Amino acid sequence: MSEERLQKILARAGLGSRRKCEELIAEGRVTVNGQLVCEPGVKADPDSDDVRVDGQALASEAPVYFMLNKPAGCLTTAGIDPDARDTVMRYVAHISERVFPVGRLDYDTEGLLLFTNDGAFAQKVIHPSHETVKTYEAVVRGHPSPPAMDMLRRGVILDDGPTHPAAARIIGERTVSAPARRRTGPPVEELVKGAIVELQVHEGRKRMVKRMLRKVGHPVLALRRSAIGRLRIGNLPLGEIRALDEHELSRIFENPD
Ligand code: URA
């Protein structure tokens, strides 16, 4: 990960306020990779540098887990967007642990996004070998026929290979605003009524749900992730984040009904 000011690293490791940690540094009690540091502005990388106070290595941060109902219009990255677009990190600015998003939702996708500082947990959620099921609700153009739904279930051939069998069903319909299909003139929005397709996949390929539905002739107009395993987004409002308890954490690795 990246470098941070030493007093911030010390404060997060539970050594007191940043002010108190600046005092520890000024008192000559802190070393970085064996070198005494007495200046509070010095930066270190808590993952790769050996930071010690009075010769004692820092305790590693306790693991924490959160879920966000990500709104559309923000980028999933722990870094800074070169185009200065809004990122999901604005929703975790108040969390003192160094959390990062688990996996990725597209800029225009809403819904369940997990945050943690636990790399092993994140891998278990993301890596296809663990087969953690992600449930998406896609509002699509038109109403997919039974053969189109069967294609989604069996797997479709995308440019990066076939998709695994997936659960797919139509759960309703919704009217959404979408770019009008016009050949000429400036882009305008129109109201479009489309089916809501629920898809359950365990692969994490880029824009996979959108590509699968386009492939069967039904481009996605709006997309939301409603669940990971048996952990559902429920009625958490868009843009809200909250901590997960033990029971909710275990639901992530259970197969949805
Ligand atoms: N599939 C997509 O196409 N987009 C997402 O954001 C997530 C899954």
Residues whose N, C-alpha, C, O or C-beta is under 5 A from the ligand:
A	BS01	URA	R104 L105 D106 T109 R205 R207 M208 V209 K210 R211
